[in-house]
Amino acid sequence: MLDLANSLPNATHQFVHPFTQLAEVEASGPTVLVAGEGVRVTDRDGRELLDGFAGLWCVNIGYGRIEVVEAARQQMSKLPYASSFFGFANEPALRLAEELVRLSPESLQHVFFTLGGSDAVDSTLKIIRYFFNVTSRPEKKHVIGLERGYHGVSSAGAGLTGLSNCHLFFDLPLPYQHHIPSHYRYRSTYGSTDAEIINGSIDALQAKVAELGGSSKVAAFFCEPVQGSGGVIVPPEGWLAAMRDACAKLDILFVVDEVITGFGRTGQLFACDWERVEPDLMTIAKGLTSGYSPMGAVLLSDEIYRALVKQVPRDLPFAHGFTYTGHPVSAAVALACLEIYEREQLPENAKVVGAHLLKGLEALRENPWIGDVRGKGLLAAIELVANQKTRAPFEPGLGVSQLVRKKAYENGLIVRAFADNIIGLAPPLIVSEDDVDQMLERLARAIHAAKIELDAA
Ligand SMILES: Cc1ncc(COP(=O)(O)O)c(C=O)c1O
């Protein structure tokens, strides 16, 4: 065992944790990770854990990839920073933009770099507004998302997010932000067949656009190809393409948020590739740099970009951007990650090992707590219920998924506990079937231990 416990700070009051019950972490202290290798991380007590969530579904290439570290080191030594304002640029960022255009759906021809997913969504909202204003359609202001969707936490993006805990006490959503029900099959408002869910979603979108005054008032529809933080909710096959077509018919922009699904997670480089969907805009982050360095981006269609070039008076700049837009070190890291995705065929591994993971989770259904199993590639979840037959949820406040998460940690596995007793798995894309078997074994043990503790309470 490493004896690092006394050499590391606790800082429970000074460090404000995101998405954490702050009183709880003040009492318990933070969970401090100190090292990682492959699909495993080590905490400061020396405990080795299988990382079943790839950090925050981002460390797609796994930990300890020296070639990525070396790419960052070289770039940092050569040129650690270059502004992208006022026409400046740097080589890695230019090369990365080229690569992203080559690899992403055909409709996307230009790249605006951000620092992560939230500012990619926020930049998208601003670009859309700007686009319709400069093309003399200033009334196209409303945006529509899905309930249970997650689009980050910026002041505007958090309102587009369809999760109530992101709205409460933040005075969100904003008046121009609206939601339609998710395609959530297990608790569907649309019905249970693929056709009912797809047609129901299209009808709901059309009805929402009509309610807002028609297409002339609505700018865009946003969605994730698989809803992530809402509980890993996988739409029926054909849903994404159908929504894309519906948006084209409605004359509103179709924005795909691939912050989680991008870079191989669902078994294709982009989830849009499954149905050859060509969005007007796409947001990416996480897997772009595999979490080794912060970076996100908005990918834009040529039509939108050309309007920014041509329809703005010549003496006006595009007055949006960040000090770290196109950061050279992050761009060098991203280029090294792209090489790894391609060389090691990680999207393919996600497809193959993801199918193994899903099969293993299906086998856990014998446990009466498991109500639903779902996933695509290495993006999966189980939904825990009080009654498998009726799908009745557990009493709120029992904290079942948090208890399972805790027991999983004690058994050497990191999983994510979502609201509504959903447990998520999204391991690094380098994960092997053997690693997955170990994860499943530890998860089964954790659920068993949680059940014993709850039954005894
Ligand atoms: C789909 C989606 N969009 C946007 C974001 C926000 O990204 P970030 O946390 O990098 O700001 C996330 C983060 O999980 C996400 O899952």
PDBQT file of the ligand as one rigid body, heavy atoms in Angstrom, charges set to zero:
ROOT
HETATM    1  C1  LIG A 501     -23.814  15.969 -23.938  1.00  0.00    +0.000 C 
HETATM    2  C2  LIG A 501     -23.008  16.943 -23.135  1.00  0.00    +0.000 A 
HETATM    3  N1  LIG A 501     -22.936  18.213 -23.539  1.00  0.00    +0.000 NA
HETATM    4  C3  LIG A 501     -22.215  19.120 -22.873  1.00  0.00    +0.000 A 
HETATM    5  C4  LIG A 501     -21.521  18.772 -21.731  1.00  0.00    +0.000 A 
HETATM    6  C5  LIG A 501     -20.734  19.789 -20.995  1.00  0.00    +0.000 C 
HETATM    7  O1  LIG A 501     -19.379  19.556 -21.117  1.00  0.00    +0.000 OA
HETATM    8  P1  LIG A 501     -18.332  20.144 -20.069  1.00  0.00    +0.000 P 
HETATM    9  O2  LIG A 501     -18.573  19.442 -18.771  1.00  0.00    +0.000 OA
HETATM   10  O3  LIG A 501     -16.998  19.831 -20.704  1.00  0.00    +0.000 OA
HETATM   11  O4  LIG A 501     -18.554  21.596 -19.961  1.00  0.00    +0.000 OA
HETATM   12  C6  LIG A 501     -21.554  17.462 -21.281  1.00  0.00    +0.000 A 
HETATM   13  C7  LIG A 501     -20.826  17.055 -20.071  1.00  0.00    +0.000 C 
HETATM   14  O5  LIG A 501     -20.980  15.968 -19.553  1.00  0.00    +0.000 OA
HETATM   15  C8  LIG A 501     -22.337  16.519 -21.985  1.00  0.00    +0.000 A 
HETATM   16  O6  LIG A 501     -22.451  15.265 -21.565  1.00  0.00    +0.000 OA
ENDROOT
TORSDOF 0
